[in-house]
């Protein structure tokens, strides 16, 4: 059940800034604004019109010089009466205005409560509500674009379309059951079977676990190779700064050194690792083991070889790993020196002189590139899990038809699939699910 109290919160992030915004939503919003705000010119409050004036305390004393705007329901974010006061940035002014609003009868909003009210009042569905927080927390251009597309209804539209197709199949089954003389069961079963296969294919095409991980966590890119092949120099070249220590002493890098970069709009962690070799040094041995684990879990692995020397057993071991693994990009470094090796398909570079770095970046971008047409792709883990549950139910329905079971038994699985899809948009979501979605929202949104 939705709390009908009027709520208020500071909607801007803490810290110094030009302005801070205090947001209020609920049935008492207009009354509270009239008590807390004195316009510079006497005039009636109009919806969606910005006004200049002062926030005032209970005695009419000025708290701050502000701008205020009132929004009359239902043309608001929450579909309730709302107002916002824009005061000077920094913590003091915003806190004073919020304290005055709470004194006038509002209560402090809980995290995500404004967006939760937008959902409960039917302005947005649950998947769009999730997109709001994802957009706020986006760590890359690609994540922001995907969240915005979800906010605009890409996932919602697909889910509703799939739901309508399932309802049509269930209606066909009911017609076959209720009017057996008019709807032949064998023909109906074939049509339902074909419809199920189409829906399964459409859902699976839009489930993108890899894309979800890339957008949520970013890509992991690891530089691997034996000591002194130029991994640290290559990292510095990719970062365009002297971040990693570069010396001629083997084993200089003892641990995984990580920095953030952006590739094709995707956030990425670029990690320089210890040179992979057998060693008696216990500290270096720990670093080598960490380097090997980093290679196992990376999205992209840059195998760095020293082109000025013959291949070693350590090089051969890495090349064996790289065979038939699309995550790996083999780089033959030190082309500024006389070359001793040549490998088909390998990228020849010079980290010291910057030769081949642009081509390497292009290949790295290809490895982390997301599939096109992200508008209706599911990149939220919750959505993917529910979509998979729907697919499992649909596959059971298809198997039941193949086994010759009655169509009314098949309808049970179709209904389960529909319920899973509806939970994505929140049509049948439990209070527990709704609480979980809004639990990590920020206050004021």
C-alpha positions in Angstrom: 0.0 0.0 0.0 1.2 3.5 -0.8 1.7 6.0 2.0 -0.4 9.1 1.1 1.7 11.5 3.2 3.4 14.4 1.5 7.2 13.7 1.3 10.2 15.9 0.8 13.9 15.4 0.2 17.0 17.1 -1.2 17.2 15.9 -4.8 20.8 17.0 -5.6 24.0 15.3 -4.5 25.7 16.6 -1.3 28.7 18.9 -1.6 29.4 22.4 -3.1 27.5 23.4 -6.2 25.7 26.2 -7.9 22.2 25.2 -6.8 20.6 22.5 -4.6 17.0 21.3 -5.2 14.5 20.4 -2.5 11.7 18.3 -4.0 8.2 17.7 -2.4 5.4 15.4 -3.6 1.9 14.8 -2.2 -1.5 16.2 -1.6 -0.3 19.0 0.7 2.4 20.2 -1.7 0.7 23.4 -2.7 -0.2 24.4 0.9 3.4 23.7 2.1 4.8 25.8 -0.8 2.6 28.7 0.1 3.8 28.5 3.7 7.5 28.1 2.9 7.9 30.4 -0.2 7.2 34.1 -0.6 7.3 35.2 -4.3 8.9 38.5 -5.1 5.7 39.7 -6.7 2.3 39.0 -5.3 0.7 36.6 -7.7 -1.3 33.4 -7.7 0.7 30.2 -7.9 0.5 28.7 -11.4 1.4 25.2 -12.4 4.7 24.6 -14.2 5.7 28.3 -13.9 9.0 29.2 -12.3 8.8 31.9 -9.7 11.5 34.0 -8.0 11.4 34.8 -4.3 12.5 33.7 -0.9 12.2 30.6 1.2 10.9 31.7 4.6 10.7 30.3 8.1 7.5 30.0 10.1 7.8 33.7 11.1 8.3 35.0 7.6 12.0 35.5 7.9 14.2 34.9 4.8 16.0 31.6 4.7 17.5 31.9 1.2 16.9 33.6 -2.1 15.4 30.9 -4.3 13.5 29.9 -7.4 10.4 27.7 -7.0 8.0 25.9 -9.3 4.8 24.1 -8.6 3.5 21.1 -10.6 -0.2 20.2 -10.4 -1.1 16.6 -10.8 -1.3 14.5 -12.9 1.3 16.2 -15.1 4.1 15.4 -12.7 6.9 12.9 -12.1 4.8 11.1 -9.4 1.3 12.0 -10.7 0.8 13.8 -7.5 1.0 17.5 -6.7 4.7 18.5 -6.5 7.0 21.4 -6.1 10.7 22.1 -6.2 12.7 24.9 -4.6 16.0 25.7 -6.1 18.2 27.3 -3.5 22.0 28.0 -3.3 24.2 25.0 -3.4 26.1 23.6 -0.4 24.6 21.7 2.5 23.4 24.6 4.7 20.9 26.3 2.5 19.3 23.0 1.3 19.1 21.6 4.8 17.4 24.8 6.1 14.8 24.7 3.3 14.1 21.0 3.8 13.8 21.4 7.6 11.2 24.2 6.9 9.3 21.9 4.5 9.2 19.1 7.1 8.1 21.5 9.8 5.2 22.6 7.5 3.9 19.0 7.4 5.9 16.9 5.0 7.9 13.9 6.1 11.4 12.9 5.0 11.2 10.8 1.8 12.7 7.3 1.8 15.3 6.2 -0.8 13.6 5.9 -4.2 10.2 7.0 -2.9 9.5 9.5 -5.6 10.1 7.0 -8.3 8.2 4.3 -6.3 5.2 6.6 -6.3 5.5 7.2 -10.0 5.4 3.4 -10.4 2.5 2.8 -8.0 0.5 5.7 -9.6 0.9 4.1 -13.1 3.2 6.7 -14.6 6.0 4.2 -15.3 6.3 0.4 -15.0 8.9 -1.4 -12.9 11.5 -1.9 -15.7 11.4 1.9 -16.4 11.7 2.6 -12.7 14.9 0.5 -12.6 16.2 2.4 -15.7 16.0 5.6 -13.7 18.5 4.4 -11.1 20.7 2.8 -13.8 20.8 6.1 -15.7 21.9 7.9 -12.5 24.6 5.3 -11.8 25.8 4.8 -15.4 29.6 4.5 -15.5 29.9 4.8 -19.3 28.2 6.3 -22.4 27.0 2.9 -23.4 25.4 2.2 -20.0 23.7 5.6 -20.1 22.4 5.0 -23.6 21.0 1.5 -22.7 19.4 2.9 -19.6 17.8 5.8 -21.5 16.4 3.3 -24.1 15.0 1.2 -21.3 13.5 4.3 -19.7 11.8 5.1 -23.0 10.1 1.7 -23.0 12.2 -0.5 -25.2 12.1 -3.5 -22.8 8.5 -2.8 -21.7 7.3 -2.7 -25.3 8.9 -6.1 -26.1 7.6 -7.7 -23.0 4.1 -6.5 -23.6 4.2 -7.7 -27.2 5.4 -11.1 -26.1 2.6 -11.2 -23.5 0.0 -10.4 -26.1 1.2 -13.3 -28.2 1.0 -15.7 -25.3 -2.5 -14.5 -24.5 -3.5 -15.1 -28.1 -2.2 -18.7 -27.9 -4.1 -19.3 -24.6 -7.2 -17.9 -26.2 -6.8 -20.4 -29.1 -6.5 -23.2 -26.6 -9.6 -22.1 -24.8 -11.5 -21.9 -28.1 -10.4 -25.4 -28.9 -11.6 -26.6 -25.5 -14.9 -24.8 -25.6 -15.7 -25.3 -29.2 -14.2 -28.6 -30.3 -16.5 -28.9 -33.3 -15.2 -25.6 -34.7 -11.5 -25.6 -33.7 -9.7 -28.9 -34.6 -7.3 -29.8 -31.8 -4.5 -31.2 -34.0 -4.4 -28.0 -36.1 -4.6 -25.8 -32.9 -1.7 -27.8 -31.4 0.5 -27.1 -34.4 -0.3 -23.4 -34.4 0.4 -23.2 -30.6 3.6 -25.1 -31.1 4.8 -22.7 -33.8 3.8 -19.7 -31.8 5.8 -21.0 -28.8 8.9 -21.5 -30.9 8.6 -17.9 -32.2 8.3 -16.4 -28.7 11.2 -18.5 -27.4 13.4 -17.3 -30.2 12.4 -13.7 -29.7 13.1 -13.8 -25.9 16.4 -15.6 -26.3 17.5 -13.0 -28.9 16.9 -10.3 -26.4 18.6 -11.8 -23.4 22.2 -10.5 -23.2 24.0 -11.7 -20.1 27.4 -10.5 -21.5 26.0 -7.1 -22.4 24.5 -6.9 -18.9 27.8 -7.5 -17.3 29.7 -5.1 -19.6 27.2 -2.3 -18.9 27.0 -3.0 -15.1 30.6 -3.7 -14.3 32.6 -2.6 -17.4 35.0 -4.8 -19.4 38.1 -6.4 -17.9 41.3 -6.1 -20.0 44.5 -7.9 -18.9 48.0 -7.5 -20.2 49.8 -10.9 -20.0 53.3 -12.0 -20.9 56.6 -13.0 -19.5 58.8 -10.4 -17.7 60.4 -7.5 -19.7 58.3 -7.9 -22.9 56.9 -4.4 -22.5 53.6 -4.8 -20.7 54.0 -1.8 -18.5 55.2 0.3 -21.4 52.1 -0.8 -23.3 49.9 0.1 -20.4 51.4 3.6 -20.2 50.9 4.0 -24.0 47.3 3.0 -23.8 46.7 5.3 -20.9 48.8 8.1 -22.5 50.5 8.6 -19.1 53.4 7.2 -17.0 51.3 5.0 -14.7 53.2 1.7 -14.6 56.9 1.6 -13.5 59.1 0.6 -16.5 62.6 -0.7 -15.9 64.9 -3.3 -17.5 64.8 -5.4 -14.4 62.7 -8.5 -14.8 59.9 -8.9 -12.2 59.4 -5.2 -11.6 55.6 -5.6 -11.6 54.8 -7.8 -8.6 51.0 -7.3 -8.5 48.0 -6.5 -10.6 48.0 -2.7 -11.4 44.6 -1.5 -12.6 43.4 1.7 -14.3 40.1 2.7 -15.9 39.7 3.6 -19.6 36.8 3.9 -22.0 36.5 1.8 -25.2 33.8 2.5 -27.6 31.6 4.0 -24.9 32.2 1.0 -22.6 34.0 1.5 -19.3 36.9 -0.9 -18.9 39.6 -1.8 -16.3 43.0 -2.1 -17.9 45.3 -4.3 -15.7 49.0 -4.8 -15.9 50.1 -8.1 -14.4 53.2 -9.7 -13.1 55.4 -11.4 -15.8 54.5 -15.0 -16.0 57.5 -17.2 -15.3 58.7 -19.8 -12.8 60.4 -18.0 -9.9 61.7 -18.8 -6.4 60.8 -15.3 -5.1 57.7 -15.9 -2.9 56.3 -12.4 -3.4 56.8 -12.6 -7.2 55.2 -16.1 -7.2 52.0 -14.7 -5.7 52.0 -12.0 -8.3 52.3 -14.6 -11.1 49.5 -16.6 -9.7 47.3 -13.5 -9.5 48.2 -12.8 -13.1 47.1 -16.2 -14.3 43.8 -15.9 -12.4 43.2 -12.5 -14.0 43.7 -14.0 -17.5 41.1 -16.6 -16.8 38.4 -14.1 -15.9 39.2 -11.3 -18.3 37.0 -10.1 -21.1 40.0 -9.3 -23.3 43.6 -10.5 -22.9 46.5 -8.7 -24.5 49.3 -11.3 -25.0 52.5 -9.3 -25.2 55.6 -10.8 -26.8 59.1 -9.4 -27.3 59.6 -9.3 -31.0 63.3 -8.7 -30.6 63.8 -12.1 -29.0 63.0 -15.7 -30.0 59.9 -17.3 -28.5 60.3 -18.9 -25.1 58.4 -21.7 -23.3 56.4 -19.0 -21.4 55.5 -17.3 -24.7 54.4 -20.7 -26.2 52.2 -21.4 -23.2 50.4 -18.1 -23.6 50.0 -18.6 -27.4 48.5 -22.0 -26.7 45.9 -20.4 -24.5 45.2 -17.8 -27.1 44.5 -20.4 -29.8 40.7 -20.4 -30.7 39.9 -18.0 -27.8 38.4 -14.8 -29.2 39.3 -12.9 -26.0 43.0 -12.9 -26.9 44.8 -10.3 -28.9 48.5 -11.3 -29.6 50.8 -8.3 -29.7 54.4 -8.5 -31.0 56.1 -5.6 -29.2 59.4 -3.7 -29.8 59.1 -3.3 -33.5 61.6 -0.4 -33.1 64.3 -3.1 -32.6 65.5 -5.8 -35.1 62.7 -8.4 -35.2 63.4 -12.0 -34.5 59.8 -13.5 -34.8 56.9 -13.2 -37.1 53.4 -14.5 -36.2 50.5 -14.6 -38.7 47.5 -12.7 -37.4 49.5 -11.0 -34.6 49.6 -7.2 -34.3 53.0 -5.7 -34.5 53.5 -2.7 -32.2 56.0 -0.5 -30.5 54.9 0.7 -27.1 58.0 2.9 -26.8 57.2 4.7 -30.1 53.4 4.4 -30.2 53.4 2.4 -33.4 50.3 0.2 -33.8 48.6 1.5 -30.7 45.6 3.0 -32.6 45.0 -0.4 -34.3 45.3 -2.2 -31.0 42.6 0.1 -29.5 40.3 -0.6 -32.4 40.7 -4.3 -31.9 40.0 -4.0 -28.2 36.9 -2.0 -29.0 35.7 -4.8 -31.3 36.1 -7.3 -28.4 34.0 -5.3 -26.0 31.5 -4.0 -28.5 27.8 -4.7 -27.6 25.4 -6.1 -30.1 23.4 -3.5 -32.0 19.7 -2.7 -31.4 19.9 -2.4 -27.7 16.5 -0.7 -27.4 14.6 -3.9 -26.4 17.5 -6.0 -25.2 17.4 -7.2 -21.6 20.6 -6.1 -19.8 19.2 -6.2 -16.2 20.0 -9.4 -14.3 16.5 -9.5 -12.9 14.9 -9.2 -16.3 17.2 -11.9 -17.7 16.4 -14.4 -14.9 12.6 -13.8 -15.4 13.0 -14.2 -19.2 14.8 -17.5 -18.7 12.1 -18.7 -16.4 9.6 -17.8 -19.1 11.6 -19.7 -21.7 11.8 -22.8 -19.5 8.0 -22.8 -19.1 7.6 -22.4 -22.8 9.9 -25.3 -23.5 7.9 -27.4 -21.2 4.8 -26.4 -23.1 6.4 -27.4 -26.4 7.5 -30.7 -24.9 3.9 -31.4 -23.7 2.5 -30.8 -27.2 5.2 -33.1 -28.7 4.2 -35.8 -26.1 0.5 -35.5 -27.2 -0.8 -34.1 -23.9 -4.1 -32.2 -23.9 -3.9 -28.5 -24.7 -5.5 -27.5 -21.5 -2.4 -29.0 -19.8 -0.2 -26.9 -22.1 -2.0 -23.7 -21.0 -0.6 -24.1 -17.5 2.9 -23.7 -18.7 2.0 -20.8 -21.0 0.4 -19.0 -18.1 3.5 -19.5 -16.0 5.6 -18.0 -18.8 3.2 -15.0 -19.0 3.5 -14.4 -15.2 7.3 -14.4 -15.4 7.2 -11.8 -18.2 4.7 -9.7 -16.4 6.9 -9.5 -13.4 9.6 -7.7 -15.5 7.2 -4.8 -15.9 5.8 -5.2 -12.4 2.2 -6.0 -13.4 2.1 -8.9 -10.9 5.2 -8.1 -8.8 5.0 -8.8 -5.1 5.7 -6.2 -2.4 8.9 -8.0 -1.7 10.1 -7.6 -5.3 9.1 -4.0 -5.4 11.0 -3.3 -2.1 14.1 -5.0 -3.6 14.0 -2.9 -6.7 13.8 0.4 -4.8 16.1 -0.6 -2.0 19.2 0.8 -3.6 17.7 4.0 -4.9 19.1 7.3 -3.8 17.1 9.7 -1.6 15.3 12.4 -3.6 14.7 10.3 -6.7 
